Amino acid sequence: MPKKLSTEEISLAQALVSKANRIVVTSHKNPDGDAAGSAFSMSLFLASIGKNVTTILPDGLPEFLQWLPGYERLVQFDTQTEEAKAAIDEADLIFVLDYNALHRTGTDMQVVLENATAQFILIDHHQMPGDFAVVTYSDTSACSTAELVYHFIEQCYGSEKIDQNMAQNIYCGIMTDSGSFRFPSVTPDTHRVVASLIEKGLDHALVHRQVYDTNMLDRLKLIGYALSQKLEIIDDSLTAYISLSSDELRRHNHRQGDTESLVNQALSIKGVKLAAFFRETNHEVKLSFRSKGSFDVNKFARDNWNGGGHMNAAGAATTLSLPEAIQKFKRLVQQYRLEIINS
């Protein structure tokens, strides 16, 4: 089971929530299922106990997550900037969910959060959390932040406070961040949490269909193109990578979330132990890393790309051009070759 909050931490968290008149719930830029599921479940819970809550995400959600209960109350920082700034400025308490440092919200939102007078509660499962929060509930062994949100509510208020809509969100976070329960971070407790959510009315099949079975034709064509034309193997290093330029993305009518599964597809190749995906945007190249076994892509991303994440799943961004980023990656793969092979 993920670590328990201490008696003092529970009392402090309860006191912070109790005295707060206005609460803001946040998560990271380019939000995924865990970010959205954690944020919406926490917002719905706080609203259920009578709190004035605003959910703020730095940018938009992929369409396959826009059905989640609580989406209708979302304030998007990049398109509703003044409303978001006002909510943060007026907040008494800010929840930081599924990220460990304020820069993960993007430069503009980071500045507003850093200038906020509110106190912070951080709930996250990434390594090396910052020290800006009054209460930090961090456990890197948890498969998802959504699982920690469940335990936070359970320990501070009782699991009976979690209703069906909260359960849908928590399950979405657990399911997506655990790779549909296939990653080593999944524990017996993860399944006990899910069993509890089903007892609260969770329709787990519905969540799976909404996330994985609502593909647009353009997305499937983009994935097909990436796998058939852009997948490269570095045989002597058990490594695979895929890259997509901004022009290739435009030609396939790319929308947010369309490329989310590609790095896992590369990692699924028999014998491959390290996979990477490069996505070119207007201003930078986004990188995703995945690994099997003991090769630590969190350390790989931190040491070489100023990124980070988890041991087997990490990300970064670079201002290098796409060809430069790929060449740097290939050089690093040769440098780490024996470590990858022996992992």
N, C-alpha and C positions, 0 to 999 in steps of 0.2 A: 504493500500500500504506500502511496506517496506520503511524504512526511506530514506529521500533524503540526498544526499551529500550537504554539505554547499557550498556556492559560492567559499569560500577559498579552500575547498577540491577539488572541480572541477578544479579550476585554477592550483592548485599544481599538481594534477594527470596529467592534460594535459601537463604541463611543463615538468614533469618527463619523460613522454612518448616521447614528442617532442625532447628532447635533448639526449635521449638514442640511441646509435648506435647499441647496442646488448642487446636483452631482452631475459630473460629466464622465462618460465612459468612452475610452479611446482604444484604438489598436493601430497596427502598423500600416505603412504604405503598401500598395498592391495587396490588399487583404485577401487571404485565402479562406478556406472553410473553417479553420480553427480560429482565425482572427474574428471572422463574422459570427460564428457560433458562440464564441466566448463573449463578445461584446453584446450581442442581442440577448443572450440568456441572462447576463448580469443586469442589463438595463430593464428587462421584463421583471426580474426579481425585485430590483430596487423600486420600480413603479408599484409592484404589488404590495409593498409595505408602506406606501404612501409618499414616496420621495419624488421630487421634481427632477426628472432625469433627461439628459440630452446625450444621444449617442453620436459621436463624431469620429469619422474615419477620414484619413488624408485624401483618399480618392475613391473612385467607384468600385462596385463589386461586379464580377462577371455575371452574366445573365443567369447562369445556373445556380447562383446563390441568392438571387433577388426575391425568391419566394419565401425565404426564411421569416418566421414570425418575428416582428420587430423591425423589419426593413423599412416599413412605412414611417418610422420615427427617425430615420437616419438623416443626419446633417453631414454633407460632404464638404470637406474643407476647401478643396480646390475650386468648387463651383458655388459654394454658399459661404464664402470666406468671412464676410462681415458678421453673419449670424453665428458662425463657429467661433470667431474671435470673441464676440460678446458673451457667448455661453461660457467659454474658458475663463474670461476675465471676471465673470460674476460667480464662478463656481466656488463652493466651500471645500469640495472634495473631488479629486480626479482619480479614476481607476485607469491603470496602465495594464493592458491585457495583451499577452502574447508578444511582447517586445521588452527588451532589457535596457534600452538606452533611447533617450528622446530623439536622437538623430534618425532613428528608424521611421519616424513619421514624416520625414522630408524637411528640408531647410526651413521653409516658411512656417509650418506648424510647430517645428522644434522651437523656434524663437518665441512663439506665443506661449508655449508650455513652459519654457524656461522663465518667462516673466510672470507667470501665474502666481497669485497669492495663495491659492488653494494648497492643501496637503494632498499627498499621493498615497494610494495603495497599489502596489505592484503584484500581479499574479502572472507567473510566466514559467516556462520550462527550458529556456535557453541558457547557455553557459554565461558566466560572468555578468550577473545583473548589476546595474548601477546602484549607487547608494543614495539616491535622491528621495526615496519613498519613506514614509513613516512606518508603514507595515509592508514588508516584502515577503510574499509567499512564493518561494522559488524552489523548484525541484526538477533537476535535469533528468531524473529517472522516469518522470511522467511521460506518457506517450503524447500528450497534448495539453495545452493550457485549458481546454474545455473540461478535461478530467479534473484539473485543479480547481476550476470554478465550481464544479459539483461539490468537491470536498470543502471548499471555502464556505459555501452556503450551508452544507451539512453540518460543519463544525461550529459555525457561528449562529445558525438559526434553526437547523434541523432540516433533514432531507424532505420532510413532508411539505415544506414550502415550495418545492419544485413542482411546477404543473406541466401539463402536456406540451405547451408551446416552448417552455424553457427546455424540456426534455428533447424536443426536436432539434433545437439549436446545439445543445451539448453533444448530442449524438453525432450531428454533422461534423463538429469539431474533432471528436474522437475518431470517427470513421475516416475522414480525409487525412488527418495528420498521422494516422497509424498505417496508412496504405491499405485501408480496408482490413485492418487487424493482422497484417502480415509482418510488421516490423518487430524486431526484438524488444522494443520498449513496451509492447503489449504484455500485461501481467494478468494473473488471476483477478486482481482488483479491478482492472479495466473491464473485464467481463461481468464482474459483480455490479459495477456502476451501470453498465448497459442493461443488465437484468432489472435493476431498480427503475431505470428509465422506461423500460417496456411496461412494467407494472403501473407506471404513471400515465400510460396511454400512448407512449411513443409508437409511431408507425415506421419502423426501421426500413421496411421495404419502400415506402414512399420517399424517404430521404435519399436512399440509394438511387431510385429512379430519377428523382429531380436533379441530382448531382451528376450522374453518369450516363443517363439514358435520354438526354435532351439535346444531343449534338445537332448543330446546324450543318448543312451539307458542306459549306465552305470550310468549316473546321476539319471535317473528315478528309477533304481533299488536301488541305494544308498538311495534316499529319501524314497522309499518304505520300505527298511530295517530299516531306522532310525525311521519311524513312527510306524511300526509294532512291532519292537523288542526293541527299545531304548527309547521310550517315557515314562516318569514317571510322575505321578500326586501326588502332596502333597495336599490331599483333604482338610485338615483342614486349609490350608493357601491359597487356590485358586491359586495354583502355579503349573506350568508344566515345565519340563526340558528334554532336549535331550543331550546325550553325545556320542561322537564318538572317539574311540582311533585311534592312527596312524596306527595300524594294520588293523582295520576295514576299514579305508579310503583306505589303499593300496589294500585290497582285492576287493574293488569296483572301482579300477582305478580312484581314486579321482583326479580331476583337479581343479585349482583355479576357484572359483565361484560356484562350484557344490552344496555347502551347504548353499548358501546365503538365501534361503527362509525358512529354517527349523525353526528358532526361531519364525517366523511369523505364521507358521503352528501350533506350540505349543500354541501360544497366541490365535489362532482362536477358541480354544475349548470353548464351552459355559460354562460360570462361571469362567473361568481362568482370573485372573487379572495381573499376573506376569509370564513371561516365560523367560527361559534361554537356551542357547545352548553352549556346551563345545566341542571344537575341539582341539585334541592333535596334536602338531607338534613335530619335533625332539627336540626342545629346550624349549618349553613352552606350555601352554594351553591358547588358545584364547577363550574369553567369549563374548557372545552377550546377551544383556538384552532388553526385550520389556515389556511394561505395558499398561494397559487400565486405563483410569480415572486419578486420581490425584497422584498415586504413582510415585515418582520421581526417575527413574532409573539412571539418570545422577548423582544425589546426592548419590544414593546407590553405583554406580560404583566408584565415587570419594572417598567416605569415607572408602570403604572396599577393593577396588581392585586397587587403583591408576589409575582408568580409567576415563571415562567421555563420554559426547555426548549431548543428548537432554533429555528433561523430560521423554519422552515415548520411547526413543531408545538410547541405550548407549552400550559401549563395554569396554573391558579391556584385559589384558594378565597377566598371573601369571607363576612363575617358580615352583609352587607347582605341584606335580604329579596330574594326572587326578583324581584318587580316593580322594586325599586330597582336591582338588579344589571342588569336588562335596560335600564332607562332610562339608567343610567350608560354602558352599552355603546353605546347608540344615540347618545348625546351624543359619545362618543369617536369613533365612526365618522364623524360629521360633521366632527369636528376633523381626523381623519386622511384625509379623503375623497380629496383630490388625491394623496396618497402611495399610497393603495390603488389608485386608478384607474391611476396611472402605473407601478405596479410590474410 
